[in-house]
Amino acid sequence: MRDHGYARYRLDGCRCYVCAFARSRYDENRDRAIAYGTWNPWTDAEPVRVHIQFLRSCTMGLRAIAAAAPCNRKVLQGVMAGQPKLRPDTAARILAVEPLLENLAPGTLMSAIGTHRRVHALVAVGWPQQYLERHLRTGPGNLGMMLKRDQVTVRRALDVRTMYDALWRADPADHGATPGGISRARKYAADRQWAPPGAWDDQSIDDPDARPDWTGTCGTPEGFWAHRSIRTRPCPPCRLAYNAQARERQAAQKEPT
């Protein structure tokens, strides 16, 4: 059943005070717009159709789009079937929908890159994996299996993001992790060159083309030495920059004076 308002007055025949008032306000606004020459009850559906196609390419189904708009799923089906016009307010709500994780169906599969990076970062600052499994309420070994997969469900990605936001600034020792467990977690991450939280920002951590910035100068020769100062192995961009600088120096020394 629809909420009380203009649509329920028109489509369901409800004549309660709320529905009748909504009808009265609609008529007043329509008459005023007609008088000023601005009455436009319909708008072109093509931009909405293109946006729906984009959302569907981001793995959002019509049911999820309708829930996020919100609107009736039959409206979306009509637009996709070629309906030329629709109400401006409905079009605006649909166009405002973004393919955010919160708008996707929980079982939708997505890239695991951001999820992996968040787990890696927590281990890098000393969180033993068994503590993270406990936080996620998964069985022993499930986290390790997840780190081997290229895709995760939206539900799992959201769970890991929530965990990361809660723990990345916390001290594992305050949550029961032993000094030995913290040390082993950090070494495990260092051996695999897993980047800590400080190497990522909110935009780059989910970007498959982004690289961690460990030092604030990664990708430059200065970053190579900054790695040494914080006792971490230089990352690939820093090594490339350092080697390129070394080759340039060698070439300059061989040039005749």
C-alpha positions as CSV (number, residue, x, y, z in Angstrom):
1,M,0.0,0.0,0.0
2,R,1.3,3.4,-0.9
3,D,1.9,6.2,1.7
4,H,-0.8,8.7,2.0
5,G,-0.4,11.6,-0.5
6,Y,-1.2,12.6,-4.0
7,A,-0.5,9.2,-5.6
8,R,-2.8,7.4,-3.2
9,Y,-5.5,10.0,-3.8
10,R,-5.3,9.5,-7.6
11,L,-4.5,5.8,-7.8
12,D,-6.2,4.3,-4.8
13,G,-9.1,6.7,-4.3
14,C,-8.2,7.5,-0.7
15,R,-10.0,10.7,0.4
16,C,-8.5,11.1,3.9
17,Y,-7.3,14.6,5.0
18,V,-3.7,13.9,4.1
19,C,-4.4,12.7,0.6
20,A,-7.0,15.5,-0.1
21,F,-4.5,18.1,1.1
22,A,-1.8,16.7,-1.1
23,R,-4.2,16.8,-4.1
24,S,-5.1,20.4,-3.2
25,R,-1.4,21.4,-3.1
26,Y,-0.7,19.7,-6.4
27,D,-3.5,21.6,-8.1
28,E,-2.3,24.9,-6.7
29,N,1.2,24.3,-7.8
30,R,0.0,23.2,-11.2
31,D,-2.3,26.2,-11.7
32,R,0.5,28.6,-10.7
33,A,3.0,27.0,-13.1
34,I,0.5,27.1,-15.9
35,A,-0.1,30.8,-15.2
36,Y,3.6,31.5,-15.4
37,G,4.2,29.3,-18.4
38,T,6.5,26.9,-16.5
39,W,4.2,23.9,-16.3
40,N,6.1,20.8,-17.4
41,P,4.7,17.6,-16.0
42,W,6.9,15.3,-18.1
43,T,10.6,15.1,-18.9
44,D,12.7,13.2,-21.4
45,A,13.4,9.6,-20.2
46,E,16.5,9.1,-22.3
47,P,19.0,10.5,-19.7
48,V,17.4,8.3,-17.1
49,R,17.6,5.3,-19.4
50,V,21.3,5.9,-19.9
51,H,21.9,6.3,-16.2
52,I,20.0,3.0,-15.5
53,Q,22.2,1.3,-18.0
54,F,25.3,2.7,-16.2
55,L,24.0,1.5,-12.8
56,R,23.3,-2.0,-14.2
57,S,26.8,-2.1,-15.6
58,C,28.0,-1.6,-12.0
59,T,26.1,-4.7,-11.0
60,M,23.0,-2.9,-9.7
61,G,19.8,-4.7,-10.6
62,L,16.5,-2.9,-11.1
63,R,15.3,-4.0,-7.7
64,A,18.3,-2.3,-6.0
65,I,17.9,0.8,-8.1
66,A,14.2,1.1,-7.3
67,A,15.0,0.7,-3.6
68,A,17.7,3.4,-3.7
69,A,15.6,5.9,-5.7
70,P,13.0,5.1,-4.3
71,C,10.4,4.3,-6.9
72,N,8.3,1.5,-8.3
73,R,10.4,-1.1,-10.2
74,K,7.7,-1.0,-12.9
75,V,8.7,2.6,-13.7
76,L,12.3,1.4,-14.4
77,Q,11.0,-1.4,-16.5
78,G,8.9,1.0,-18.5
79,V,11.9,3.3,-19.1
80,M,14.1,0.4,-20.2
81,A,11.3,-0.7,-22.5
82,G,11.4,2.6,-24.3
83,Q,9.0,4.8,-22.4
84,P,9.7,8.3,-23.8
85,K,8.7,10.4,-20.8
86,L,8.4,10.3,-17.0
87,R,7.7,12.6,-14.1
88,P,10.6,15.1,-13.4
89,D,10.7,14.3,-9.7
90,T,11.0,10.6,-10.4
91,A,13.7,11.2,-13.0
92,A,15.6,13.3,-10.5
93,R,15.5,10.6,-7.8
94,I,16.7,7.9,-10.3
95,L,19.5,10.2,-11.6
96,A,20.6,10.8,-8.0
97,V,21.3,7.1,-7.4
98,E,25.0,6.2,-7.3
99,P,26.6,2.7,-7.5
100,L,27.7,2.8,-3.9
101,L,28.3,-0.4,-2.0
102,E,25.3,0.4,0.3
103,N,23.1,0.4,-2.8
104,L,24.2,-3.0,-4.1
105,A,22.6,-6.3,-3.2
106,P,24.5,-8.0,-0.4
107,G,25.3,-11.1,-2.4
108,T,26.7,-9.2,-5.4
109,L,30.2,-10.2,-6.3
110,M,32.8,-7.4,-6.7
111,S,36.5,-6.9,-6.9
112,A,38.3,-7.9,-3.7
113,I,41.2,-5.4,-4.1
114,G,40.0,-2.9,-1.5
115,T,39.0,-5.6,0.9
116,H,42.4,-7.3,0.6
117,R,44.2,-4.0,1.1
118,R,42.3,-3.2,4.3
119,V,43.1,-6.6,5.8
120,H,46.7,-6.3,4.7
121,A,46.9,-2.9,6.4
122,L,45.5,-4.1,9.7
123,V,48.0,-7.0,9.8
124,A,50.8,-4.6,8.9
125,V,50.1,-2.6,12.1
126,G,50.0,-5.7,14.3
127,W,46.6,-7.3,14.1
128,P,46.9,-11.1,14.1
129,Q,44.6,-12.6,11.5
130,Q,42.8,-14.7,14.1
131,Y,41.7,-11.5,15.9
132,L,40.4,-10.2,12.6
133,E,38.5,-13.5,12.0
134,R,37.0,-13.1,15.4
135,H,35.9,-9.6,14.7
136,L,34.3,-10.7,11.4
137,R,32.8,-13.8,13.1
138,T,34.2,-16.1,10.5
139,G,35.7,-19.5,11.1
140,P,39.5,-20.2,11.4
141,G,41.2,-20.0,8.0
142,N,38.3,-18.2,6.3
143,L,40.2,-14.9,6.2
144,G,43.2,-16.5,4.5
145,M,40.9,-18.1,1.9
146,M,39.2,-14.8,1.2
147,L,42.7,-13.2,0.6
148,K,43.2,-15.7,-2.2
149,R,40.0,-14.8,-4.0
150,D,39.7,-12.2,-6.7
151,Q,36.1,-11.4,-5.7
152,V,34.1,-11.0,-2.6
153,T,30.5,-10.3,-1.9
154,V,29.3,-6.8,-1.1
155,R,28.3,-8.0,2.3
156,R,31.8,-9.1,3.1
157,A,33.3,-6.0,1.6
158,L,31.1,-3.8,3.9
159,D,32.0,-5.9,6.9
160,V,35.7,-5.6,6.3
161,R,35.4,-1.8,5.7
162,T,33.5,-1.4,9.0
163,M,36.2,-3.4,10.7
164,Y,39.0,-1.4,9.1
165,D,37.4,1.9,10.2
166,A,37.1,0.6,13.7
167,L,40.6,-0.9,14.1
168,W,43.1,0.9,12.0
169,R,43.9,3.5,14.7
170,A,43.5,1.1,17.6
171,D,46.3,-0.7,19.5
172,P,46.0,-4.5,19.1
173,A,47.5,-4.8,22.6
174,D,44.4,-3.0,24.1
175,H,42.2,-5.7,22.5
176,G,44.1,-8.7,23.9
177,A,46.7,-9.3,21.3
178,T,50.0,-10.5,22.8
179,P,53.4,-8.8,22.1
180,G,54.5,-12.0,20.3
181,G,51.3,-12.1,18.2
182,I,51.7,-8.4,17.2
183,S,55.3,-8.9,16.3
184,R,54.5,-12.0,14.2
185,A,51.7,-10.2,12.4
186,R,53.9,-7.2,11.5
187,K,56.7,-9.5,10.3
188,Y,54.3,-11.5,8.2
189,A,53.0,-8.3,6.5
190,A,56.5,-6.9,6.1
191,D,57.7,-10.1,4.4
192,R,54.9,-9.7,1.9
193,Q,55.3,-5.9,1.7
194,W,51.7,-5.3,2.7
195,A,51.2,-1.6,3.1
196,P,50.0,-0.1,6.4
197,P,46.9,2.2,6.7
198,G,49.0,5.4,6.4
199,A,50.0,4.4,2.8
200,W,46.4,4.6,1.6
201,D,43.7,7.3,1.6
202,D,39.9,6.8,1.2
203,Q,40.1,7.3,-2.6
204,S,43.2,5.2,-3.4
205,I,42.5,2.1,-1.3
206,D,39.8,0.8,-3.6
207,D,41.5,2.0,-6.9
208,P,43.0,-1.0,-8.7
209,D,45.5,1.3,-10.5
210,A,46.6,3.1,-7.2
211,R,49.9,2.2,-5.5
212,P,50.5,2.6,-1.7
213,D,52.5,5.7,-0.7
214,W,54.5,4.5,2.2
215,T,56.6,7.6,2.7
216,G,54.8,10.5,1.3
217,T,57.4,10.7,-1.5
218,C,57.0,7.2,-3.0
219,G,57.9,7.0,-6.7
220,T,60.9,9.3,-6.3
221,P,64.5,8.8,-5.4
222,E,63.8,10.5,-2.1
223,G,61.2,7.9,-1.4
224,F,63.9,5.2,-1.7
225,W,65.9,6.6,1.1
226,A,62.8,7.4,3.1
227,H,62.0,3.7,3.1
228,R,65.4,3.0,4.5
229,S,64.9,5.6,7.3
230,I,61.7,3.8,8.4
231,R,63.3,0.4,8.0
232,T,61.1,-0.9,5.3
233,R,62.1,-2.4,1.9
234,P,61.7,0.2,-0.9
235,C,58.5,-0.2,-2.8
236,P,58.7,-0.9,-6.6
237,P,58.0,2.7,-7.7
238,C,60.8,3.9,-5.4
239,R,63.3,1.3,-6.6
240,L,62.5,2.2,-10.2
241,A,63.0,5.9,-9.5
242,Y,66.2,5.3,-7.7
243,N,67.6,3.0,-10.5
244,A,66.6,5.6,-13.1
245,Q,68.5,8.3,-11.2
246,A,71.5,6.0,-10.9
247,R,71.5,5.4,-14.6
248,E,71.3,9.1,-15.4
249,R,74.3,9.7,-13.1
250,Q,76.3,7.0,-14.7
251,A,75.5,8.3,-18.2
252,A,76.5,11.8,-17.1
253,Q,79.8,10.6,-15.8
254,K,80.7,8.9,-19.1
255,E,80.0,12.0,-21.1
256,P,83.2,13.7,-22.3
257,T,83.9,17.0,-20.6
